[in-house]
Amino acid sequence: MPSLGADMESGTLVEWLVKVGDPVRRGDIVAVVETPKSTVEVECFDTGTVEDLVVEEGQRVPVGAVLARLGDAGAVAAPAAPEPPTPVAPEPVAPSTPVAKEPAAAALSAAAPSPPISHRDRVSPLARRIAEEQGVDLATVTGTGLGGAIRADDVRRAGRHTAPSVPSVPSAPPAPKVTTSPAPSTVAQTSDMRRSIAALMTVSNREIPHYHLTLTVDLQRSLAWMKQRNRELEMSERLVPAALLLAATARAVRAVPELNGHWVDDAFRPAAEVDLGLILSLRTGGLLVPAIAGADRLTVDETMARVRELTRRARAGRLRGSDLVQPSITASNLGDQGVDSVLGVIYPPQVALVGFGAVSDRPWAVDGMLGVRPLVTVSLAGDHRASDGATGSRLLKTIDRLLQTPEEL
């Protein structure tokens, strides 16, 4: 079971997308896992053949528990027999976030059955998505999963056998829609997310000695460059100011590594790469923080593409395990909400959070002349255990300097 967030302790295996005997490659999506915050598609970390599915659908297991086992890439799983062979100790399917490997006995003893699956949860996220794409009525599908749960294969079979119907008489007008309150399971899921966020932020405020800094940055050059660049791009690939802000932040963090890493066991542990967390607000409520891995190596165009992709997947409930690796620093962009500045709360075990307010036209003096310029307030929340105001100021000034030369990003 992968760790899909600093506050995640366990998850529920909603659906297997592979079966015993299937060959899998590194990066293949092999399972769907539900956490208090979201439903996540889990990728395989190795290449091989599935030898054993240790955890059943519907089970809730702790982070680090073995979900499945892989054999050699060329191996073919033998059919089940009364006397199974004793294989060499295989490696478990590893998630995108490295976790400790446990013996099968320990994993099984730690895997406690989850509470009964609710009516809403009897359809896996993948099955629901396929049903929408193929126009399959889930009420007509017979589920073969745990407790009658509808799986993706059930929907595919139903889609193949569903013929278009031609009504012999005019159909009756649709019944008027009735507005109802959210289903109890939806409310419960939202509450679980709020509790998870509350617990993490409580730890942050209790244990992290925050300091806050702000700097106003002139975006005249950056926006002029962006406007020129957008003339060269297709409509679907055009940039927004957030791409410039995030790209500059990632490069600045690489130049000021004292703020890129985690506070663990009373010591700062610098991160090897800049994995930039991006706070996304969900339409159903709550927050997710997927990461842009190696963000300091991406161009502005590549950063824009990753932001667009992560936002789309997060809001469609299709995030992958690799999207939820532990960020080394997080950015919060609330400019589209119209706020002037962000005084952030650090996500432990990180040691810094960069915030951006709205880009707005305001009076600004340049070379002694007062004019109107597009400005943004950049803020930093720093962990005083790992750094001080001088280091934080250096990061903000580096972001400013990079935004004055956007063609170099």
Buried (B, 14 or more C-beta within 10 A) or exposed (E): BBBBBBBBEBBBBBBBBBEBBBBBEEEBBBBBBBBBBBBBBBBBBEBBBBBBBBBBBBBBBBBBBBBBBBBEEEBEBEEEEEEEEEEEEBEBBBBBBEBEEBEBEEBBEBBEEBEEBEEEBBBBBBBBBBBEEEEBEBEEBEBEBBEEBBBBBBBBBBBEEBEEEEEEEEEEEEEEEEEEEEEEEEEEBBEBBBEBBEEBBEBBEEEBEBBBBBBBBBBBBBBEBBEEBBEEEEEEEBBBBBBBBBBBBBBBBBBBBBBBBBBEEEEBEEBEBBBBBBBBBBEEEBBBBBBBBBBBEBEBBBBBBBBBEBBEBBBEBBBBBBBBBBBBBBBBBBBEEEBBBBBBBBBBBBBBBBBBBBBBEBEBEEEEEEEEBBBBBBBBBBBEBBBEEEBBBBBBBBBBBBBBEBEEB
